[in-house]
Amino acid sequence: MPALDPLSLYRTRSCSRQWLGFVRAMAEEFGAELPEHDLATLMARIGRRFAREHRLTSCTALDEVQQAANAIWDSCDWGQCTMDEHADHVQIRHGGAPLSLALDGAAWSDGFLQGVYEGWFQQLGMLAGLAVQTAPADTVDLRLFVLARTA
């Protein structure tokens, strides 16, 4: 009997089998037609649309934003996030996003989550000059974003 590998099992089941082939085929077509930067921009637009359709409840503190975001992510099986405030930025870690896993961590796929988080922070009154940006991730299982001033 093979050893149980829960992480491998999770990865194979995080994106519904009925959608996995479609999502991967669509991603290959997108990749064949659009440069990576354009794909990331498109995914961010889709993410902002998702944020408009899945609005956060009223929040006044970062832990409330995290709780409200996780309530939405939980309702659609899209993993969960943590948000940590630092002196000059907010770090957002998102684990278990099915799109990231289905597309094997393609950099442009992070555009969706980037757009969602930026859309949510805009809804909450994010100041001009701030933006959510992707950050390098160590693993496909955990995606990183930073809310900070733009140059």
C-alpha positions in Angstrom: 0.0 0.0 0.0 1.5 3.4 -1.0 2.2 6.0 1.7 -0.5 8.5 2.2 0.4 11.9 0.8 -2.3 14.4 1.9 -0.7 17.4 0.1 -0.7 15.5 -3.2 -4.3 14.4 -2.6 -5.3 18.0 -1.8 -3.6 19.3 -5.0 -5.4 16.8 -7.2 -8.8 17.6 -5.7 -8.6 21.3 -5.1 -9.9 22.0 -8.6 -13.0 20.0 -9.5 -12.2 17.3 -12.0 -15.2 18.5 -14.1 -13.4 21.8 -14.6 -9.7 20.9 -14.4 -9.3 19.9 -18.1 -11.3 22.9 -19.3 -9.3 25.4 -17.1 -5.9 24.0 -18.3 -7.0 24.0 -21.9 -8.2 27.6 -21.6 -5.0 28.6 -19.9 -2.9 27.1 -22.7 -5.0 28.9 -25.3 -4.6 32.2 -23.4 -0.9 31.6 -23.1 -0.5 30.9 -26.8 -2.3 34.2 -27.7 -1.3 36.7 -25.1 2.0 37.8 -23.4 2.3 37.0 -19.7 1.9 40.6 -18.7 -1.4 40.9 -20.6 -2.6 37.6 -19.1 -1.8 38.9 -15.6 -3.7 42.2 -16.4 -6.7 40.2 -17.7 -6.8 38.0 -14.6 -6.6 41.1 -12.3 -9.6 42.6 -14.2 -11.5 39.3 -13.6 -10.4 39.5 -9.9 -11.7 43.0 -9.5 -15.0 41.9 -11.0 -15.2 39.0 -8.5 -14.5 41.5 -5.7 -17.4 43.7 -6.9 -19.7 40.7 -7.0 -18.5 39.4 -3.6 -18.2 42.5 -1.5 -16.7 42.5 2.0 -18.7 43.3 5.0 -17.9 46.7 6.6 -14.4 46.4 8.2 -12.4 48.8 10.3 -9.4 46.7 11.3 -7.2 44.4 9.3 -8.2 41.3 11.3 -11.8 42.1 10.3 -10.8 42.3 6.6 -9.1 38.9 6.9 -12.2 37.4 8.5 -14.5 38.8 5.9 -12.3 37.7 3.1 -12.0 34.2 4.5 -15.8 34.0 4.8 -16.0 34.6 1.1 -13.2 32.3 0.2 -14.8 29.5 2.4 -18.1 30.0 0.7 -16.6 29.1 -2.7 -13.8 26.6 -1.6 -11.1 29.0 -2.6 -8.7 28.4 0.3 -7.9 31.0 2.9 -5.8 34.1 3.6 -3.8 35.7 6.3 -3.0 39.4 6.4 -0.1 40.7 8.4 0.6 44.4 9.0 4.1 45.7 8.8 5.5 49.2 9.1 5.4 49.9 5.3 3.2 47.2 3.9 0.5 44.6 4.5 1.5 41.1 3.5 -1.3 38.9 2.2 -0.7 35.1 2.1 -3.3 33.0 0.3 -3.2 29.2 0.6 -5.3 26.7 -1.3 -6.4 28.7 -4.3 -7.6 26.1 -6.9 -6.6 28.2 -9.9 -3.0 28.4 -8.7 -2.9 24.7 -8.2 -4.7 23.9 -11.5 -2.3 26.0 -13.4 0.7 24.8 -11.5 1.6 28.2 -10.2 1.7 30.1 -13.5 2.8 33.6 -12.5 0.0 35.2 -14.4 -2.7 33.3 -12.6 -1.8 35.3 -9.4 -3.4 38.2 -11.2 -6.8 37.0 -10.2 -6.1 37.1 -6.5 -4.2 40.3 -6.9 -7.3 41.9 -8.5 -9.6 40.5 -5.8 -7.6 41.9 -2.9 -7.0 45.2 -4.6 -10.8 45.5 -5.4 -11.6 44.7 -1.7 -9.2 47.2 -0.4 -10.5 49.8 -2.8 -14.0 49.1 -1.5 -12.8 49.8 2.0 -11.3 53.1 1.0 -7.7 52.3 0.1 -5.7 55.5 -0.3 -4.5 56.6 -3.7 -0.9 55.6 -4.3 -1.4 52.2 -2.7 -1.7 49.0 -4.7 -1.7 45.2 -4.2 1.2 43.5 -6.0 2.3 39.9 -6.4 5.4 38.8 -4.5 7.6 35.8 -5.2 6.2 32.6 -3.7 8.2 29.6 -2.5 5.4 27.1 -3.4 2.4 26.7 -5.6 0.4 26.1 -2.5 0.9 29.5 -0.9 0.7 32.7 -3.0 2.0 36.0 -1.7 0.9 39.6 -2.2 1.9 43.0 -0.8 -0.3 46.0 -0.2 2.1 48.9 -0.3 2.9 52.3 -1.8 3.7 52.2 -5.5 6.8 53.9 -6.8 
